[in-house]
Amino acid sequence: MDFDLNQRVDQSTQNKDSTGKYPFLSGGTFSAEDALRLNPLQLAYIGDTVWELIIRHRLIQKRFNVRHMHTLCVHFVNAASQAVFLSRLAPKLTDPEHEMIQRGRNAHARHPSPRHQQPEDYAASTAFEALIGFLYLSGQTERLSLLTGLILDEESSWQITDS
């Protein structure tokens, strides 16, 4: 199989918007109405990735060693932690955000929740990830930044020590 760099470059530019940027890097690839039409599990799918990227970015800023970053990342992206984060955010959410949470919580994956997670935590984490995905895809990145900042700026778990 030959690798044609020119063809690859041409194909990669198809994903750019009129400004020459990749819109998926900053979210906003869907209108809010179109993002609402997506299956909550699709929103959770992208929300999971966006959340982990936010966490990893914050960890890099704190300049922890890699082992410590991994330990903290696992802590922040697990279902139990996300369920706690969702409960902290709930009083600060708008009505449409509460609706998104409800849709995410009611979404049923075709697989059981992981053995080490409680089903209610798994449902709450799906709701949390659906909210993150919705805000990201609909371009509400300032709101996403505000909400995730509320969690991460007060989070005492940054103090987890390497064992």
MIDOSE-1310 file (N, C-alpha, C; in nm, 2 decimals, decimal comma, always signed):
residues 163
mdfd	+0,08/-0,12/+0,00/+0,00/+0,00/+0,00/+0,09/+0,12/+0,00; +0,07/+0,21/-0,10/+0,15/+0,33/-0,11/+0,09/+0,44/-0,02; +0,17/+0,52/+0,03/+0,12/+0,63/+0,12/+0,15/+0,76/+0,04; +0,04/+0,82/+0,00/+0,05/+0,95/-0,08/+0,02/+1,06/+0,02
lnqr	+0,13/+1,13/+0,06/+0,12/+1,24/+0,15/+0,03/+1,35/+0,10; +0,04/+1,39/-0,03/-0,05/+1,49/-0,09/-0,19/+1,46/-0,08; -0,23/+1,33/-0,10/-0,36/+1,29/-0,10/-0,41/+1,30/+0,05; -0,33/+1,26/+0,14/-0,36/+1,27/+0,28/-0,38/+1,41/+0,33
vdqs	-0,30/+1,50/+0,28/-0,32/+1,64/+0,32/-0,45/+1,70/+0,26; -0,48/+1,66/+0,14/-0,60/+1,71/+0,07/-0,72/+1,65/+0,15; -0,72/+1,53/+0,20/-0,83/+1,47/+0,27/-0,84/+1,54/+0,41; -0,73/+1,57/+0,47/-0,73/+1,62/+0,61/-0,79/+1,77/+0,60
tqnk	-0,77/+1,84/+0,50/-0,83/+1,98/+0,49/-0,98/+1,98/+0,47; -1,03/+1,86/+0,43/-1,18/+1,86/+0,42/-1,25/+1,87/+0,55; -1,18/+1,85/+0,66/-1,24/+1,86/+0,79/-1,23/+2,00/+0,85; -1,17/+2,09/+0,78/-1,15/+2,23/+0,83/-1,27/+2,31/+0,79
dstg	-1,30/+2,41/+0,87/-1,41/+2,51/+0,84/-1,35/+2,62/+0,75; -1,43/+2,72/+0,73/-1,39/+2,83/+0,64/-1,27/+2,91/+0,69; -1,25/+2,90/+0,82/-1,13/+2,98/+0,88/-1,00/+2,89/+0,87; -1,01/+2,77/+0,82/-0,90/+2,68/+0,82/-0,87/+2,61/+0,94
kypf	-0,96/+2,62/+1,04/-0,95/+2,55/+1,17/-1,03/+2,42/+1,17; -1,00/+2,33/+1,26/-1,07/+2,21/+1,28/-1,18/+2,24/+1,38; -1,31/+2,25/+1,35/-1,41/+2,29/+1,44/-1,43/+2,19/+1,56; -1,40/+2,07/+1,53/-1,42/+1,97/+1,64/-1,32/+1,99/+1,76
lsgg	-1,21/+2,06/+1,73/-1,12/+2,09/+1,84/-1,18/+2,19/+1,94; -1,27/+2,27/+1,90/-1,33/+2,36/+1,99/-1,48/+2,34/+2,02; -1,53/+2,23/+1,97/-1,67/+2,20/+1,98/-1,76/+2,28/+1,88; -1,88/+2,28/+1,90/-1,97/+2,36/+1,82/-2,00/+2,31/+1,68
tfsa	-1,98/+2,18/+1,66/-2,01/+2,12/+1,53/-2,15/+2,10/+1,50; -2,24/+2,12/+1,61/-2,38/+2,10/+1,59/-2,45/+2,22/+1,65; -2,57/+2,25/+1,60/-2,65/+2,35/+1,67/-2,71/+2,29/+1,80; -2,75/+2,37/+1,89/-2,81/+2,31/+2,01/-2,92/+2,22/+1,98
edal	-3,01/+2,26/+1,88/-3,12/+2,18/+1,85/-3,08/+2,05/+1,79; -2,98/+2,05/+1,70/-2,93/+1,92/+1,65/-2,86/+1,83/+1,75; -2,79/+1,90/+1,84/-2,72/+1,82/+1,95/-2,83/+1,75/+2,04; -2,94/+1,82/+2,06/-3,05/+1,77/+2,14/-3,11/+1,64/+2,08
rlnp	-3,11/+1,64/+1,95/-3,16/+1,53/+1,87/-3,08/+1,40/+1,88; -2,95/+1,42/+1,92/-2,86/+1,30/+1,92/-2,91/+1,21/+2,04; -2,88/+1,08/+2,02/-2,91/+0,98/+2,13/-2,82/+1,02/+2,25; -2,87/+1,02/+2,37/-2,79/+1,05/+2,49/-2,67/+0,97/+2,50
lqla	-2,67/+0,84/+2,45/-2,55/+0,76/+2,46/-2,45/+0,81/+2,36; -2,49/+0,87/+2,25/-2,39/+0,93/+2,16/-2,33/+1,05/+2,23; -2,41/+1,13/+2,29/-2,36/+1,25/+2,37/-2,26/+1,20/+2,48; -2,30/+1,10/+2,55/-2,21/+1,05/+2,65/-2,08/+0,99/+2,60
yigd	-2,09/+0,93/+2,48/-1,97/+0,88/+2,41/-1,87/+0,99/+2,39; -1,91/+1,10/+2,34/-1,82/+1,21/+2,31/-1,79/+1,28/+2,44; -1,88/+1,29/+2,53/-1,86/+1,36/+2,66/-1,76/+1,29/+2,75; -1,75/+1,16/+2,74/-1,65/+1,08/+2,81/-1,51/+1,13/+2,77
tvwe	-1,49/+1,14/+2,64/-1,36/+1,18/+2,58/-1,33/+1,32/+2,62; -1,43/+1,41/+2,60/-1,40/+1,55/+2,64/-1,37/+1,57/+2,78; -1,44/+1,50/+2,87/-1,41/+1,51/+3,02/-1,27/+1,46/+3,05; -1,23/+1,34/+2,99/-1,10/+1,29/+3,01/-0,99/+1,39/+2,96
liir	-1,02/+1,45/+2,85/-0,92/+1,55/+2,79/-0,91/+1,67/+2,89; -1,02/+1,72/+2,94/-1,02/+1,83/+3,04/-0,94/+1,79/+3,16; -0,96/+1,67/+3,21/-0,89/+1,62/+3,33/-0,74/+1,61/+3,30; -0,70/+1,55/+3,18/-0,56/+1,54/+3,15/-0,50/+1,68/+3,13
hrli	-0,57/+1,77/+3,07/-0,51/+1,90/+3,05/-0,49/+1,97/+3,19; -0,58/+1,95/+3,28/-0,56/+2,01/+3,41/-0,44/+1,94/+3,49; -0,43/+1,81/+3,47/-0,32/+1,74/+3,53/-0,18/+1,79/+3,48; -0,18/+1,81/+3,35/-0,05/+1,86/+3,28/-0,02/+1,99/+3,34
qkrf	-0,12/+2,08/+3,36/-0,09/+2,21/+3,41/-0,04/+2,21/+3,55; -0,08/+2,10/+3,63/-0,03/+2,09/+3,77/+0,11/+2,03/+3,77; +0,16/+1,98/+3,66/+0,30/+1,93/+3,65/+0,33/+1,81/+3,74; +0,23/+1,73/+3,76/+0,25/+1,60/+3,83/+0,33/+1,50/+3,75
nvrh	+0,39/+1,41/+3,82/+0,46/+1,30/+3,74/+0,35/+1,21/+3,68; +0,39/+1,14/+3,58/+0,30/+1,06/+3,50/+0,22/+0,96/+3,58; +0,29/+0,89/+3,67/+0,22/+0,79/+3,75/+0,11/+0,86/+3,84; +0,14/+0,97/+3,89/+0,04/+1,05/+3,97/-0,07/+1,10/+3,88
mhtl	-0,04/+1,14/+3,76/-0,14/+1,19/+3,67/-0,24/+1,07/+3,64; -0,18/+0,96/+3,61/-0,27/+0,84/+3,58/-0,36/+0,81/+3,70; -0,31/+0,81/+3,82/-0,39/+0,78/+3,94/-0,50/+0,88/+3,95; -0,47/+1,00/+3,94/-0,58/+1,11/+3,95/-0,68/+1,10/+3,83
cvhf	-0,63/+1,07/+3,71/-0,72/+1,06/+3,60/-0,82/+0,95/+3,62; -0,77/+0,84/+3,66/-0,86/+0,72/+3,69/-0,97/+0,76/+3,79; -0,92/+0,84/+3,90/-1,02/+0,88/+4,00/-1,12/+0,97/+3,94; -1,09/+1,07/+3,86/-1,18/+1,16/+3,80/-1,27/+1,11/+3,70
vnaa	-1,23/+1,01/+3,63/-1,32/+0,96/+3,51/-1,40/+0,84/+3,55; -1,40/+0,79/+3,67/-1,48/+0,67/+3,71/-1,62/+0,71/+3,74; -1,71/+0,62/+3,73/-1,85/+0,64/+3,74/-1,89/+0,70/+3,88; -1,83/+0,65/+3,99/-1,86/+0,70/+4,12/-1,83/+0,84/+4,14
sqav	-1,71/+0,88/+4,09/-1,67/+1,03/+4,10/-1,76/+1,11/+4,01; -1,79/+1,07/+3,89/-1,88/+1,15/+3,81/-2,02/+1,16/+3,87; -2,07/+1,06/+3,93/-2,20/+1,07/+4,00/-2,19/+1,18/+4,11; -2,08/+1,19/+4,18/-2,07/+1,29/+4,29/-2,06/+1,43/+4,22
flsr	-1,98/+1,44/+4,11/-1,97/+1,57/+4,04/-2,11/+1,61/+3,99; -2,19/+1,52/+3,94/-2,32/+1,56/+3,89/-2,41/+1,61/+4,00; -2,40/+1,55/+4,12/-2,48/+1,59/+4,23/-2,44/+1,73/+4,28; -2,31/+1,76/+4,27/-2,26/+1,90/+4,30/-2,31/+2,00/+4,20
lapk	-2,31/+1,96/+4,08/-2,35/+2,06/+3,97/-2,50/+2,08/+3,97; -2,58/+1,98/+4,01/-2,73/+1,98/+3,99/-2,79/+2,12/+4,02; -2,76/+2,18/+4,14/-2,83/+2,30/+4,18/-2,79/+2,42/+4,08; -2,69/+2,41/+4,01/-2,64/+2,52/+3,93/-2,68/+2,50/+3,78
ltdp	-2,75/+2,39/+3,75/-2,78/+2,37/+3,61/-2,91/+2,44/+3,57; -2,92/+2,47/+3,44/-3,04/+2,53/+3,38/-3,14/+2,42/+3,35; -3,26/+2,47/+3,32/-3,37/+2,37/+3,29/-3,33/+2,28/+3,18; -3,28/+2,34/+3,06/-3,24/+2,25/+2,95/-3,13/+2,15/+2,99
ehem	-3,04/+2,19/+3,08/-2,93/+2,11/+3,12/-2,99/+1,99/+3,21; -3,09/+2,03/+3,29/-3,16/+1,92/+3,37/-3,23/+1,82/+3,28; -3,29/+1,87/+3,18/-3,35/+1,78/+3,08/-3,25/+1,69/+3,02; -3,13/+1,74/+2,98/-3,03/+1,66/+2,92/-2,98/+1,55/+3,02
iqrg	-2,97/+1,59/+3,15/-2,93/+1,50/+3,25/-3,03/+1,39/+3,26; -3,16/+1,42/+3,26/-3,26/+1,32/+3,27/-3,26/+1,22/+3,15; -3,24/+1,28/+3,03/-3,23/+1,19/+2,92/-3,11/+1,10/+2,93; -3,00/+1,15/+2,98/-2,88/+1,07/+2,99/-2,89/+0,96/+3,10
rnah	-2,96/+1,00/+3,21/-2,98/+0,90/+3,31/-3,07/+0,79/+3,27; -3,17/+0,82/+3,18/-3,27/+0,72/+3,14/-3,22/+0,64/+3,02; -3,11/+0,68/+2,96/-3,05/+0,60/+2,85/-3,00/+0,47/+2,90; -3,03/+0,37/+2,82/-2,99/+0,23/+2,86/-2,89/+0,18/+2,75
arhp	-2,77/+0,16/+2,80/-2,67/+0,09/+2,71/-2,71/-0,05/+2,69; -2,67/-0,12/+2,59/-2,70/-0,26/+2,56/-2,61/-0,35/+2,64; -2,54/-0,30/+2,73/-2,45/-0,38/+2,81/-2,47/-0,35/+2,96; -2,45/-0,44/+3,05/-2,47/-0,41/+3,19/-2,36/-0,32/+3,24
sprh	-2,39/-0,25/+3,35/-2,29/-0,16/+3,41/-2,17/-0,25/+3,46; -2,05/-0,19/+3,45/-1,94/-0,26/+3,50/-1,95/-0,32/+3,64; -1,90/-0,44/+3,66/-1,91/-0,51/+3,78/-1,87/-0,43/+3,91; -1,77/-0,35/+3,89/-1,72/-0,27/+4,01/-1,79/-0,14/+4,03
qqpe	-1,90/-0,11/+3,95/-1,97/+0,01/+3,97/-2,12/-0,01/+4,00; -2,17/+0,07/+4,09/-2,32/+0,06/+4,12/-2,40/+0,11/+4,00; -2,51/+0,04/+3,97/-2,59/+0,08/+3,85/-2,64/+0,23/+3,86; -2,67/+0,28/+3,98/-2,71/+0,42/+3,99/-2,60/+0,51/+3,96
dyaa	-2,48/+0,48/+4,00/-2,36/+0,56/+3,97/-2,33/+0,56/+3,82; -2,35/+0,44/+3,76/-2,33/+0,43/+3,62/-2,43/+0,51/+3,54; -2,55/+0,51/+3,58/-2,66/+0,59/+3,52/-2,63/+0,74/+3,53; -2,58/+0,78/+3,65/-2,55/+0,92/+3,68/-2,43/+0,96/+3,60
staf	-2,33/+0,88/+3,59/-2,21/+0,91/+3,51/-2,24/+0,92/+3,36; -2,34/+0,84/+3,31/-2,38/+0,85/+3,17/-2,45/+0,99/+3,15; -2,53/+1,03/+3,25/-2,60/+1,16/+3,25/-2,49/+1,27/+3,25; -2,39/+1,26/+3,33/-2,29/+1,36/+3,34/-2,22/+1,37/+3,21
eali	-2,18/+1,26/+3,15/-2,11/+1,26/+3,02/-2,19/+1,31/+2,91; -2,32/+1,28/+2,91/-2,42/+1,33/+2,81/-2,42/+1,48/+2,82; -2,42/+1,54/+2,94/-2,42/+1,68/+2,95/-2,30/+1,74/+2,90; -2,18/+1,68/+2,93/-2,05/+1,73/+2,88/-2,05/+1,73/+2,73
gfly	-2,10/+1,62/+2,67/-2,10/+1,60/+2,53/-2,19/+1,70/+2,46; -2,31/+1,72/+2,52/-2,41/+1,82/+2,47/-2,35/+1,96/+2,46; -2,29/+2,00/+2,58/-2,23/+2,14/+2,58/-2,12/+2,15/+2,48; -2,03/+2,05/+2,47/-1,92/+2,05/+2,38/-1,97/+2,06/+2,23
lsgq	-2,06/+1,97/+2,20/-2,10/+1,96/+2,05/-2,18/+2,08/+2,01; -2,25/+2,14/+2,11/-2,33/+2,25/+2,07/-2,26/+2,39/+2,08; -2,13/+2,38/+2,11/-2,04/+2,50/+2,11/-2,06/+2,58/+2,24; -2,12/+2,53/+2,34/-2,13/+2,60/+2,47/-2,01/+2,58/+2,55
terl	-1,90/+2,61/+2,50/-1,77/+2,58/+2,56/-1,74/+2,67/+2,68; -1,80/+2,79/+2,68/-1,78/+2,88/+2,80/-1,86/+2,82/+2,92; -1,98/+2,77/+2,89/-2,06/+2,71/+2,99/-2,00/+2,58/+3,04; -1,94/+2,50/+2,95/-1,87/+2,38/+2,98/-1,75/+2,41/+3,07
sllt	-1,68/+2,51/+3,04/-1,56/+2,55/+3,12/-1,61/+2,60/+3,26; -1,71/+2,67/+3,26/-1,76/+2,72/+3,39/-1,80/+2,60/+3,48; -1,88/+2,51/+3,43/-1,93/+2,40/+3,51/-1,82/+2,30/+3,55; -1,73/+2,27/+3,46/-1,62/+2,18/+3,49/-1,52/+2,25/+3,59
glil	-1,51/+2,38/+3,57/-1,43/+2,46/+3,67/-1,48/+2,46/+3,81; -1,62/+2,46/+3,82/-1,68/+2,45/+3,95/-1,64/+2,32/+4,02; -1,63/+2,22/+3,95/-1,59/+2,09/+4,00/-1,44/+2,09/+4,03; -1,36/+2,12/+3,94/-1,22/+2,10/+3,95/-1,15/+2,20/+4,04
dees	-1,20/+2,32/+4,04/-1,14/+2,42/+4,13/-1,16/+2,40/+4,28; -1,27/+2,33/+4,31/-1,29/+2,30/+4,45/-1,25/+2,16/+4,49; -1,21/+2,08/+4,39/-1,19/+1,94/+4,42/-1,06/+1,92/+4,51; -1,08/+1,85/+4,62/-0,97/+1,82/+4,71/-0,90/+1,70/+4,67
swqi	-0,95/+1,63/+4,57/-0,88/+1,50/+4,54/-0,75/+1,52/+4,46; -0,72/+1,64/+4,43/-0,59/+1,67/+4,37/-0,48/+1,62/+4,46; -0,51/+1,61/+4,59/-0,41/+1,58/+4,69/-0,38/+1,43/+4,70; -0,45/+1,34/+4,62/-0,42/+1,20/+4,63/-0,27/+1,18/+4,61
tds	-0,22/+1,10/+4,70/-0,07/+1,08/+4,69/-0,04/+0,95/+4,62; +0,08/+0,94/+4,56/+0,13/+0,82/+4,50/+0,15/+0,72/+4,61; +0,11/+0,60/+4,58/+0,13/+0,49/+4,68/+0,23/+0,39/+4,63
